[in-house]
Amino acid sequence: MQVVSTFVPTEKELIEDLENTFPTITFSFYEKIDLVPEEEWSEAEIIVTYGEDLTAAHIESALHLKWIMVTSAGMELMPLSAIKQRNILVTNAKGIHKIPMAEYTISMMLQVARNTKILIENEKAGTWNRAVPIAELHGQAIAIIGAGSIGGEIARLAKAFQMKTLGVNRNGGKVTFVDEIYSMNDLDIVLPKADFIVNVLPSTSETKHILQAKHFSLMKKSAVFLNVGRGDVVDETTLIHALENGEIAHVVLDVFEQEPLQDRHVFWKMPNVTVTPHLSSRTKYYQPRALKIFKHNLHVYLEKENEFQNIINVERGY
């Protein structure tokens, strides 16, 4: 059986572990999909990918393809229509992101509250200024839009700071460590209550530009908006308008509508914007965690069982 992977582990031990665990399978790893030899691609029964390199043409030419393992959570760049036509199984690495993304979120909230950007600039300039305004997370309210596994972990850590936790998800379903849960129809009720608003929504046809100008006008002028979900949840011009008009105090952006963010983009220069390059989930533990799910599912696949983790509904895209 041929497995082709454009998800290339950086540690040689991870590849050796796969080969030793599944000695009857031929694994081949390529940094780019266009480096895969045609004969290997056409014979591949399983493809492992970050989910950003496949096209409908790739699916059509993979004649023996039965399963795609996506080693990320996002599915917005996958050729889902072509996959659906072939009835190909798709699984992803949902669940491995909650620890790093929650830690990232809390770290960025602390940076904004404690004015870390100013402190760093003062340090570089040799400026001793004890009058820099410093706030606390303690007692403030955080609203998590798209509250689920990741949102629950953010809420759990926020509780350590005695924050009030508000959650918003599709149907208002309960989430552990969230004090108050609301449905997406209740955004207008939740947003005015929050000091920090965190988006963890994925990119789907339902979520694109779901946050409108009216939502930012409802937020506190002191509010901080953090986006660790997907960039197209809000139009960038809407964010810029809200910041320039003082509707919110600060935004932290790890995701963007166009990535990488252009070097001349206004976000780089705005003092009330913190930019990071889509790395909230990336730590040295990312690859081992993704491969753990793949190994579980590969055992299931080989034994013709039906206990796959993270099966994707191709029609819905998640």
C-alpha positions in Angstrom: 0.0 0.0 0.0 1.3 3.4 -1.0 1.0 6.4 1.4 2.1 9.8 0.0 2.6 12.6 2.4 3.3 16.3 1.8 3.2 16.6 5.6 6.9 16.0 6.3 7.9 15.4 9.9 10.9 17.5 10.9 12.2 14.8 13.3 13.6 11.7 11.7 12.3 9.6 14.6 8.7 10.4 13.7 9.2 8.9 10.2 11.0 5.9 11.6 8.2 5.3 14.1 5.7 5.2 11.3 7.7 2.8 9.2 8.4 0.5 12.1 4.8 0.5 13.3 3.4 -0.2 9.8 6.2 -2.3 8.0 3.9 -3.4 5.2 3.2 0.1 4.0 5.3 2.2 1.7 5.6 5.8 3.0 7.0 8.6 0.8 7.4 12.2 1.9 7.7 15.3 -0.3 7.9 18.9 0.6 5.7 19.9 -2.3 3.0 18.1 -4.1 4.5 18.8 -7.6 7.6 16.8 -6.5 5.6 13.6 -6.2 6.4 11.3 -9.1 3.3 10.6 -11.3 3.5 6.8 -10.7 3.5 7.2 -6.9 0.6 9.6 -7.0 -1.5 7.4 -9.2 -0.9 4.5 -6.9 -1.4 6.3 -3.6 -4.3 4.9 -1.6 -3.8 7.4 1.3 -2.6 11.0 1.1 -1.4 13.0 4.2 -1.5 16.7 3.8 -1.8 20.0 5.6 -4.9 20.6 3.4 -3.5 23.5 1.4 -2.0 21.8 -1.6 -4.7 19.6 -3.1 -6.7 20.6 -6.2 -9.5 18.9 -8.0 -7.0 17.8 -10.7 -4.9 16.1 -8.0 -7.9 14.2 -6.8 -8.8 13.1 -10.4 -5.3 11.8 -11.1 -5.0 9.9 -7.8 -6.7 6.9 -9.3 -6.5 4.6 -6.2 -7.1 7.3 -3.6 -9.5 6.2 -0.7 -8.5 8.3 2.3 -7.1 11.8 2.9 -5.6 12.6 6.3 -5.5 16.4 6.8 -3.0 17.2 9.6 -4.6 20.5 10.4 -8.2 21.5 11.3 -9.0 23.9 8.5 -10.7 22.5 5.4 -11.5 25.7 3.4 -8.8 25.1 0.8 -9.7 21.5 0.2 -11.4 20.5 -3.2 -14.4 19.1 -1.3 -16.6 18.8 -4.3 -14.2 16.6 -6.2 -13.6 14.6 -3.1 -17.3 14.1 -2.6 -17.7 12.9 -6.1 -15.1 10.2 -5.5 -16.6 9.3 -2.1 -13.2 9.6 -0.5 -12.8 9.4 3.3 -11.4 12.6 4.9 -10.2 12.9 8.5 -8.4 15.8 10.1 -6.3 16.6 13.2 -9.0 18.4 15.1 -8.3 18.4 18.9 -4.6 18.9 18.8 -4.8 22.7 18.6 -6.6 23.5 21.9 -3.6 23.6 24.2 -1.3 25.8 22.1 -4.1 28.0 20.9 -5.4 28.6 24.4 -2.0 29.4 25.7 -1.4 31.8 22.8 -4.7 33.5 23.5 -4.0 34.0 27.2 -0.5 35.2 26.4 -1.7 37.8 23.9 -4.4 39.0 26.3 -1.7 39.5 29.0 0.5 41.3 26.5 -2.2 43.8 25.7 -3.3 44.2 29.3 0.2 44.8 30.5 1.2 47.0 27.6 4.1 44.7 26.7 4.7 46.3 23.3 5.4 49.7 25.0 7.6 48.0 27.6 9.7 46.4 24.9 10.1 49.7 23.0 11.1 51.4 26.3 13.6 48.6 27.0 15.1 49.0 23.5 15.4 52.8 24.0 16.7 52.5 27.5 13.7 54.4 28.9 12.7 54.0 32.6 9.0 54.8 32.7 7.0 53.4 35.6 3.9 55.3 34.4 3.0 52.9 31.6 -0.7 51.9 32.1 -1.0 48.3 33.3 -4.3 46.4 33.5 -5.3 43.0 34.7 -7.2 40.1 33.4 -8.7 39.4 36.9 -12.4 40.1 37.0 -12.8 40.9 33.3 -15.1 39.1 30.9 -14.0 37.1 27.9 -16.4 36.2 25.1 -15.4 33.2 23.0 -17.1 33.0 19.5 -17.1 29.5 18.2 -16.9 27.9 21.7 -16.0 24.2 21.5 -12.9 22.2 22.3 -10.5 25.1 21.8 -12.9 27.6 23.4 -13.4 25.4 26.4 -9.6 25.3 27.0 -9.4 29.1 26.6 -12.2 29.3 29.2 -10.4 26.9 31.5 -7.2 29.0 31.5 -9.2 32.2 31.8 -10.8 30.9 35.0 -7.3 30.8 36.6 -7.5 34.6 36.3 -11.0 34.7 37.8 -12.4 36.0 34.5 -16.1 35.7 33.6 -16.4 33.4 30.6 -19.0 33.8 27.9 -19.4 31.4 25.0 -21.1 31.6 21.7 -21.6 28.6 19.4 -24.0 27.4 16.8 -26.8 26.2 19.0 -25.9 27.4 22.4 -24.7 24.0 23.5 -23.0 23.8 26.9 -19.2 24.0 27.1 -17.1 23.2 30.2 -15.7 26.2 32.1 -18.0 28.6 30.2 -20.2 30.5 32.6 -22.8 31.7 30.1 -23.4 30.1 26.7 -25.3 31.7 23.8 -26.2 30.8 20.2 -24.9 32.8 17.3 -28.2 34.6 17.1 -27.4 36.2 20.5 -24.1 38.0 19.4 -25.7 41.4 20.0 -26.4 40.4 23.6 -22.9 39.0 24.3 -20.6 41.5 22.7 -21.4 44.5 24.9 -20.6 42.4 28.0 -17.1 41.4 27.0 -13.7 43.0 27.7 -12.0 40.5 25.4 -13.6 38.9 22.4 -11.9 35.8 20.9 -12.9 34.3 17.5 -12.2 30.6 17.0 -14.7 30.0 14.2 -13.6 28.0 11.2 -13.9 29.2 7.6 -17.2 28.0 6.1 -19.9 29.4 3.9 -21.8 30.2 7.0 -19.1 32.1 8.8 -17.6 34.2 6.1 -17.8 37.9 7.1 -20.2 36.9 9.9 -18.8 39.7 12.1 -20.1 42.9 10.7 -19.5 46.6 11.4 -22.6 46.6 13.7 -21.0 44.0 15.9 -17.9 46.1 16.5 -20.0 49.2 17.3 -21.6 47.1 20.1 -18.3 46.3 21.7 -16.9 48.3 24.6 -14.5 51.1 23.5 -11.9 49.4 25.7 -12.5 46.0 24.2 -9.8 43.8 22.7 -10.6 41.6 19.7 -8.5 38.5 19.0 -8.8 36.4 15.9 -7.3 32.9 16.1 -9.9 31.2 13.9 -9.9 32.3 10.3 -9.3 35.6 8.7 -12.4 35.7 6.5 -14.7 35.8 9.5 -14.5 39.6 9.4 -13.7 41.9 6.5 -10.4 43.7 7.1 -11.8 47.1 6.2 -14.4 46.6 8.9 -11.7 46.0 11.5 -9.7 49.0 10.3 -12.8 51.2 10.4 -13.6 50.1 14.0 -10.0 50.8 15.1 -9.7 54.2 13.4 -13.0 55.3 14.9 -12.2 54.2 18.4 -14.9 51.6 18.6 -12.5 49.1 20.1 -9.1 49.5 21.7 -6.9 46.8 20.2 -7.0 43.8 17.9 -4.7 40.7 17.9 -4.6 39.0 14.6 -3.0 35.6 13.9 -5.1 34.9 10.7 -5.9 37.0 7.7 -8.0 36.9 4.5 -4.8 36.8 2.4 -1.7 35.0 3.8 1.0 35.9 4.1 0.1 39.4 5.1 1.5 41.8 2.6 4.6 43.7 3.9 3.0 47.0 3.2 -0.3 46.2 4.9 -1.6 48.9 7.2 -1.9 46.3 10.1 1.9 46.2 10.4 2.1 49.9 11.3 -1.1 50.4 13.4 -0.1 50.8 17.1 -3.4 49.2 18.3 -2.9 46.0 16.2 -0.8 43.0 17.1 0.2 40.8 14.1 1.4 37.2 14.3 2.0 35.0 11.3 -0.7 32.2 11.8 1.3 30.3 14.4 -1.1 30.1 17.4 -1.2 26.3 17.1 2.4 25.7 16.2 4.7 24.3 18.8 7.2 21.4 18.8 4.3 19.1 19.8 2.2 19.8 16.8 3.6 17.0 14.5 3.6 14.2 17.1 0.0 15.0 18.1 -1.1 15.0 14.4 0.7 11.7 13.7 -0.9 10.1 16.8 -4.3 10.7 15.3 -3.1 9.5 11.9 -1.6 6.3 13.4 -4.8 5.5 15.2 -6.8 6.0 12.1 -4.4 4.0 10.0 -4.8 1.0 12.4 -8.5 1.4 12.0 -8.2 1.6 8.2 -6.1 -1.5 7.9 -8.3 -3.5 10.2 -11.4 -2.4 8.3 -13.0 -1.0 11.4 -15.2 2.0 11.8 -13.7 3.9 14.7 -12.0 6.7 12.9 -11.2 9.9 14.7 -12.3 13.2 13.2 -14.3 12.2 10.1 -15.1 15.2 8.1 -18.6 15.8 6.7 -17.5 16.8 3.1 -20.7 18.6 2.4 -20.5 20.8 5.4 -16.7 21.2 5.3 -16.1 20.3 9.0 
